[in-house]
């Protein structure tokens, strides 16, 4: 879950911060910045939302497994 969350944060808000406030070139961690202007922001937001949804799904499955094991 931490890896998914970290990837979502790096590809989402951090990519936007790098795009808006720095002159750094795009790299693997901010791959959304390779896209032209309107699409890079949509991709970053999409990556963040996807990561958060995946973390929520993994957390739900984890709680089910824990409750099943404690019976």
Secondary structure as UniProt FT lines:
FT   HELIX           2..9
FT   HELIX           10..14
FT   HELIX           15..21
FT   HELIX           28..34
FT   HELIX           37..69
//
